[in-house]
């Protein structure tokens, strides 16, 4: 019976795990639907002013006296609306981050929520800061310097689609690169490293920043340096902020260690309880055993017994009743036989 109960428990655990997984998928779908709906709501009014939005977006290159052309057949139609969709994403970014937070928050401990929430809020601001850095500093500088390398008799007139794709890559590259302080604080708060250890690895971080700049930016030294230097400075800012968040980081580390210790103690207690239960069960089994009888677990799954049909069951009941009546008649006849000698004696 123990094996059967264990099998049933395993099946119940598997079904509960499956239901939990489906619940998580449904919850994820709901959050993704909210994100999509928010993007549509923000995109619709921006699409009305798509031409004006692109005119403002083209200022970093137009202000340098460089004309824009449209080479693609559908470029004049799709490029402004593509830009409107990008703007809708940037405007809805706080709500998108909130939906991500709402999805992962139930799985976080209280001390983790205290630390993660300000980091998420800061990450939105840092992403906006990276986008603003590209628009107001990097793009004007690049379009002021790149025409200087232009060969003679060549006119520099970028296509609007190429300009938009280039700007999108730069926006996201610098937006994520400006998250360096958040990454630094998370590495320290999770206990993967310390501020002192990261400070000692500063030369490797600088080299890594230039490698990331080489991968994420176009093949020119200007954009690479413009990405690598802010990443290095933001790394230093992360080290400084880790000192500011030192108290919260210490609370998070202490809480995590306490939770791990409680988990280990709970596992040890469960293991000890399981061993004690096994010993008690074995002792109880021995009490039922002697030289003639031996205790053995019964498993009805291995039994060859077949359930009787209704007709067979009625026939079996009739047979048992007949046997009982025969026994009663036999007892009555034996009693009569015993009374006969007494009657003969009296006569």
Secondary structure, 3 states (H helix, E strand, C coil): CHHHHHHHHHHHHHHHHHHHHHHHHHHHHHHHHHHHHHHHHHHHHHHHCHHHHHHHHCHHHHCCCCCCECCCCCHHHHHHHHHHHHHHHHHCHHHHHHHHHHHHHCCCCHHHHHHHHHHHHHHHHHHHHHHHHHHHHHHHHHHHHHHHHCCCCCCCCCEHHHHHHHHHHHHHHHHHHCCHHHHHHHHHHCCCCCHHHHHHCHHHHHHHHHHHHHHHCCCCHHHHHHHHHHHHHHHHHHHHHHHHCHHHHHHHHHHHHHHHHHHHHHHHHHHHHHHHHHHHHHHHHHHHCCCCCCCCCCCCCCCCCCCCCHHHHHHHHHHHHHHHHHHHHHHHHHHHHHHHHHHHHHC
